[in-house]
C-alpha cells in the first residue's frame, strides 16, 4: 500500500509539471484539492515540493496520518524539494 501512495503523489507532481510546461498554469500557481486519500496525497505533494503549489485545500484527517505518510512511504520514494 505504501508504494501505491508514493506513486499517487508522484503522479500528482507530474500533473502539476505538465500544467506548467503546457502553459496552462504558472509554476507555483497550481492549487491542490483533495479529500480523504486524495487529501493525504495532496498534503504529501505540498510537503515534498511546497514552492510548486500556490495553495491547497485538504479535506482529510491529516495530523498523525501525514506524519506516517510523509515520513514513511513518500520519504522513502525520495523527496525532491
C-alpha positions in Angstrom: 0.0 0.0 0.0 2.8 2.4 0.8 4.3 2.1 -2.7 0.9 2.9 -4.3 0.6 6.0 -2.1 4.1 7.2 -3.2 3.1 6.6 -6.8 -0.1 8.7 -6.5 2.0 11.6 -5.1 4.5 11.3 -8.0 1.6 11.2 -10.4 0.1 14.3 -8.9 3.5 16.1 -9.1 3.8 15.0 -12.8 0.4 16.6 -13.5 1.5 19.9 -11.9 4.7 19.8 -14.0 2.6 19.2 -17.2 0.2 22.0 -16.5 3.2 24.4 -16.1 5.0 23.0 -19.1 1.9 23.3 -21.3 1.5 27.0 -20.2 -1.9 26.3 -18.5 -0.6 27.3 -15.1 2.3 29.4 -13.9 4.9 27.5 -11.8 3.9 27.9 -8.2 0.3 28.7 -9.0 -1.2 25.3 -9.2 -3.8 24.7 -6.5 -4.3 21.3 -5.0 -7.6 20.0 -3.6 -8.2 16.5 -2.3 -10.5 14.7 0.1 -9.8 11.5 2.1 -6.9 9.6 0.5 -6.7 12.4 -2.2 -6.2 14.9 0.6 -3.4 12.9 2.0 -1.7 12.7 -1.4 -2.2 16.4 -1.9 -0.7 17.1 1.5 2.3 14.9 0.8 2.8 16.6 -2.5 2.7 20.0 -0.8 5.2 18.9 1.8 7.6 17.4 -0.7 7.6 20.5 -3.1 5.9 23.5 -1.4 7.2 26.0 -4.0 5.4 24.3 -6.8 1.9 25.0 -5.4 0.0 28.2 -4.8 -2.5 26.8 -2.3 -4.0 23.5 -1.1 -7.4 22.5 0.2 -7.0 19.3 2.2 -10.2 17.6 3.3 -8.7 14.7 5.3 -7.6 14.0 8.8 -4.0 14.8 8.1 -2.4 15.1 11.5 -0.9 11.8 12.5 -1.6 10.3 9.1 0.5 12.9 7.4 3.4 12.0 9.8 3.3 8.4 8.6 2.6 9.3 5.0 5.2 12.0 4.6 7.9 10.4 6.7 7.2 6.8 5.6 6.2 5.9 2.1 6.7 9.3 0.4 10.1 10.0 2.1 11.2 6.5 1.0 10.4 7.4 -2.6 12.7 10.4 -2.3 11.7 14.0 -1.6 12.7 16.3 -4.4 12.2 19.7 -2.6 
